[in-house]
Amino acid sequence: MGLPKRRFSKARTGKRRTQLKLRMPTLVRDPQTGELKRPHHIGPDGSYRGRQVLPKREAEAGSKKKKRASAGASG
């Protein structure tokens, strides 16, 4: 692995580190459900630009809760 010939200045190090900050993701309101979602992503109901592209996952949410509750009781 190579080594730098010179030491990085504090200013150069700071300029590089400014890009490492955490940012809040951009969110837009879904016109069909009214929930917040990332722009250009599939909505929470599985639709994109007014078309249904994925089947709705309402039944899976209830089954996951039951699995977690039963797993905690057995341990």
N, C-alpha and C positions, 0 to 999 in steps of 0.2 A: 504494500500500500504506500502510495506516495505521500511525502511530507511537504508542507508549504515552505517556500524559500524565505518568506517574510511573515511577520506577525500581522494578523488582521487588526485594523484599527477598531476602536470602539464604535465609531460612526458607521463603518461598513458592517460590523456585526449587528448593530441596531437596525440598519436598513434591511438586512436579511430577515431579522426576527420579526419585523412588523407584519410580515405575511403569515406568521404562525398563529395569529390571534384567532379566537373563536368568534364566529359571526352567527347571528340569528338567521335561520333560513327564511327565504322569501315565501310568504304564504298568501294565497288568494282564496276567496270564498267560492266554493263549488256552487254553480247556479242551480243544480238539481236538488242537492241535499242541504245546502246552506252551511256545510262544514268547511273548515279550513283544510287546504291541501297545497302541495307544491305545484307551481305552474308547470305545465306540459307533462304532468304525471297522471296516472289513472286515479280516479276519485275513490272515496271509501266504499262506494256502492259498486265498483267495478266498471264504471262508464268513463269514456273519454270522448270529448267533443260531441256529446249528445248520443253516442252509440254505446250499446252494452258490449264490452269486449271481454269481460270475465263474468262468470256466474256469481251471483250474490252469495256471501258467506255468512248468512245470519244463523244458520243451524250449527255451524262449527264453533261459534263463540260460546254457546251454552255448553257444548260437550267438553270444551277445554276446561271450563270452570269445574265441572263435575270430576274430571280426571285429577285435577290438582287437589281438590278437597279429599278425594278418596286416597290419593298417594300419601298425603300428610297423616291421615288417620291410621294407616297401616304401619308407619315407621315409628 
